[in-house]
Amino acid sequence: MKDSKKLKKNRKKTIRAMMGLAGFLLLIFGIRLTQIMVFGTVNGQDLSEQAQNLYDRSSILSAQRGTIYDVGGNPLAMDATSYSLYAVLTDEWSEPEDPQYVVDKKNTAQVLSQYIDLTADEILERLNTQDASQVEFGTAGQDLTYAEMKAIDDQNLPGIMFNETPTRMYPNGVFASHLIGYAEYMEAGTAIDSRLTGQMGLELSMDGILKGTNGRKSYQSSSTNVELSGTGQVEEETTDGSDVYLTLDSRLQTYLETLMTEVYEKYEPTSMTVMLVEPETGEIVAASQRPTFNLETKEGIDDMWQNLLVEKAYEPGSTIKVLTVAAAIEEGVFDPDSFYDSSPVTMGDSTIADYNGIGWGVITELEGLSQSSNTLMIHLVKEMGYDVWESYIREFGLLQETGSGFANEASGSMNYDYEADKVTTGFGQGIYVTPYQMMQAFTAIANDGNMMKLQLVNRYEEDGTMQVVEPEVVSSPISKETANKTLEYLQSVVYADTGTGAAYDLDDYTVSAKTGTAEVFNLETNTYEAGLTKYLYSVVGFVPSEDPQYVLYITAEQPKNLETTASDMMTEIYTPLLTRALEYNALGDSESVVTATVPDVSGLTVGEAQQNLSDASFVNVEVIGDGEKIVSQTPAVNEEVSVTQPIFLMSDDTNPTIPDFTGLNASASQALTSLLGIEVELEGEGVVVGQSIAVGEQVNNDKTIVLQLAES
């Protein structure tokens, strides 16, 4: 009984103690709560400030990089967006009814393996990374196109997210690639300084004009990082980059690329360069090289990083005789009717002969020029004097950078120690130059003696004002009279019975030209190589002779498959390119949009259709499918359109594939999808920068293709 009373008494004490403790804790909590409510602080920390900071966010406002256009306003390089893939592994930010993390890792891995270059096991291994809130997928998950991103996004995989990254789009692919160059997104020390940055070509040399300045925006977000409406505030304004307009004419540049590819694949030279210039202004109308690469995909870039037009110095061979003769005329030592002995010349231990080994006996100097006589050049250099000839070499801009603005420009070099070295420079041996230097020098011959700085940029925007790049005279190494006489005498190369350049005549035009066949020095054997496939071949043409509108300079080094003469190879570029350029020139200013009527090519073979469209001056023809005949086309027959507008031809292939819509405007895109028989959904305005169905995927008439457009 006593134990029972004692137990009850202890229980009461325990209850009273517990109630006292609870009361004390409530008192402490009340005091703390009062402190929070009255002062809004805990341990000296402002809770409202902490809460504000928890949901305060800022984001970078990316500046638009300037667009690069051709002379007629056709976009050559413009901004777009690429996507990188990542997976959220934590459920920390998710709502139960809307999971924002990877729920089913095995299924997610299986699905993703169909779209990126990783196996399901490799993806699953990343998804199982311990203590990671999110994971990425390396290069396999980076640089995704809009079509690739859209295909993955359409699978509705929880936790699979994308980051957007500014990128650069080059709608023409292989198009003066080493001149235009490319830009890539580069991360800097701070996010606001991360941007598209030029890596090569004009994208690099004009980066200061093309680049913009990023801005910054602050905002408040929800717990799931969604921006709250009305809270955004721009703290630093964005300044977009300036647009740049080039001197390149897309009609001729596209045509040149086609011609060069055909010749390069047919004859397999180790390298080729071509430059087409308007000598009065120095404007480069078209220029390219082989090997080259695709600006959009970067395919081929590892085969040739070097810009051959400015970075590679070579011995030019006989095309330099244009400058030797011009200097000799200026000095009064070239007389077309004077005679000289073309027999081999011995100088010290060296014997120098013409290409036939024996010369032609005593002939006139004009005959010597027409037959590309080396001994004539020796005679002229000695008559001028070695110091005088050297001064002309430098006056013509050789052995010095042209100021092209391109990285790694070579200045060239010359062996000028011994007499034999000095005379051989007169026919292009022992002197190393670049195509850029040679073309700049040729402008003096074609432009009344005034040598023009080569110009690739026509105009650009700066502070809202269009800045036009004016023609610049570098020097005047010869007089107008000398320039005109040089052009007159160079006609003999084409029209004289003894001339080496008869193949370079053009219908309806008088041509001045000079051919070149240079031995290539082999560093391994320390000797000059000889043989039909061992030379560096070149030709320069001035058209028309009486007032050149164009200068065309072509080089092709060691063509593996050359079986006849170099002119057979060179004219496959020279003749069609100059003919088309002169046709456009006759129509008016190259900046104007030239149109043509679309011919009916239905029922023709693919080859016949392409030829008909080429004859009609269309330069961008794409055949859909691998069929033999054309069954339909867009734009419509007899429609008047720009010659640069893409012409799409549907072949009779029963399994056609999706083409590349990049760069097409809305109307052209709709016409093409109509041709394909598929529905289209357009997002945005401008030109296509992304497509939901990948290029090369088989056409499915039940699918709708989504095209993402953006202003160029």
Stockholm file with secondary structure:
# STOCKHOLM 1.0

chainA/1-712         MKDSKKLKKNRKKTIRAMMGLAGFLLLIFGIRLTQIMVFGTVNGQDLSEQAQNLYDRSSILSAQRGTIYDVGGNPLAMDATSYSLYAVLTDEWSEPEDPQYVVDKKNTAQVLSQYIDLTADEILERLNTQDASQVEFGTAGQDLTYAEMKAIDDQNLPGIMFNETPTRMYPNGVFASHLIGYAEYMEAGTAIDSRLTGQMGLELSMDGILKGTNGRKSYQSSSTNVELSGTGQVEEETTDGSDVYLTLDSRLQTYLETLMTEVYEKYEPTSMTVMLVEPETGEIVAASQRPTFNLETKEGIDDMWQNLLVEKAYEPGSTIKVLTVAAAIEEGVFDPDSFYDSSPVTMGDSTIADYNGIGWGVITELEGLSQSSNTLMIHLVKEMGYDVWESYIREFGLLQETGSGFANEASGSMNYDYEADKVTTGFGQGIYVTPYQMMQAFTAIANDGNMMKLQLVNRYEEDGTMQVVEPEVVSSPISKETANKTLEYLQSVVYADTGTGAAYDLDDYTVSAKTGTAEVFNLETNTYEAGLTKYLYSVVGFVPSEDPQYVLYITAEQPKNLETTASDMMTEIYTPLLTRALEYNALGDSESVVTATVPDVSGLTVGEAQQNLSDASFVNVEVIGDGEKIVSQTPAVNEEVSVTQPIFLMSDDTNPTIPDFTGLNASASQALTSLLGIEVELEGEGVVVGQSIAVGEQVNNDKTIVLQLAES
#=GR chainA/1-712 SS CHHHHHHHHHHHHHHHHHHHHHHHHHHHHHHHHHHHHHHCEETTEEHHHHHHHHHEEEEEECCCCCCEECTTSCEEEEEEEEEEEEEECCCTTCBTTBCCSCSCHHHHHHHHTTTSSSCHHHHHHHHTCTTCSEEECGGGGSSBCHHHHHHHHTTCCTTEEEEEEEEEECTTSSSSHHHHCCEEEECCSSGGGCEEEECSHHHHHTHHHHCCBCEEEEEEBCTTCCBCTTCCEEEECCBCCCCEEESCCHHHHHHHHHHHHHHHHHHCCSEEEEEEEETTTTEEEEEEEESCCCTTTCTTGGGCCSCHHHHCCBCCGGGGHHHHHHHHHHTTCCCTTCEEECSCEEETTEEECCTTSSCCSEEEHHHHHHTTCHHHHHHHHHHHCHHHHHHHHHHTTTTSCCCCCCTTCCCCEECCSSHHHHHHGGGTSSEEBCHHHHHHHHHHHHTTTCEECCBCEEEEEETTEEEECCCCEEECCSCHHHHHHHHHHHHHHHHSTTCSCGGGCBTTBCCEEEEEEECEEETTTTEEECSTTTSEEEEEEEESTTSCSEEEEEEEECCTTCCSCHHHHHHHHHHHHHHHHHHHHHHSCTTSCCEEECCCCTTSBHHHHHHHHHHTTCCCEEEESSCSBEEEEESCTTCEEETTSCEEEEESCSSCBCCCCTTCBHHHHHHHHHHHTCEEEEESSSEEEEESSCTTCBCCTTCEEEEEEECC
#=GC SS_cons         CHHHHHHHHHHHHHHHHHHHHHHHHHHHHHHHHHHHHHHCEETTEEHHHHHHHHHEEEEEECCCCCCEECTTSCEEEEEEEEEEEEEECCCTTCBTTBCCSCSCHHHHHHHHTTTSSSCHHHHHHHHTCTTCSEEECGGGGSSBCHHHHHHHHTTCCTTEEEEEEEEEECTTSSSSHHHHCCEEEECCSSGGGCEEEECSHHHHHTHHHHCCBCEEEEEEBCTTCCBCTTCCEEEECCBCCCCEEESCCHHHHHHHHHHHHHHHHHHCCSEEEEEEEETTTTEEEEEEEESCCCTTTCTTGGGCCSCHHHHCCBCCGGGGHHHHHHHHHHTTCCCTTCEEECSCEEETTEEECCTTSSCCSEEEHHHHHHTTCHHHHHHHHHHHCHHHHHHHHHHTTTTSCCCCCCTTCCCCEECCSSHHHHHHGGGTSSEEBCHHHHHHHHHHHHTTTCEECCBCEEEEEETTEEEECCCCEEECCSCHHHHHHHHHHHHHHHHSTTCSCGGGCBTTBCCEEEEEEECEEETTTTEEECSTTTSEEEEEEEESTTSCSEEEEEEEECCTTCCSCHHHHHHHHHHHHHHHHHHHHHHSCTTSCCEEECCCCTTSBHHHHHHHHHHTTCCCEEEESSCSBEEEEESCTTCEEETTSCEEEEESCSSCBCCCCTTCBHHHHHHHHHHHTCEEEEESSSEEEEESSCTTCBCCTTCEEEEEEECC
//
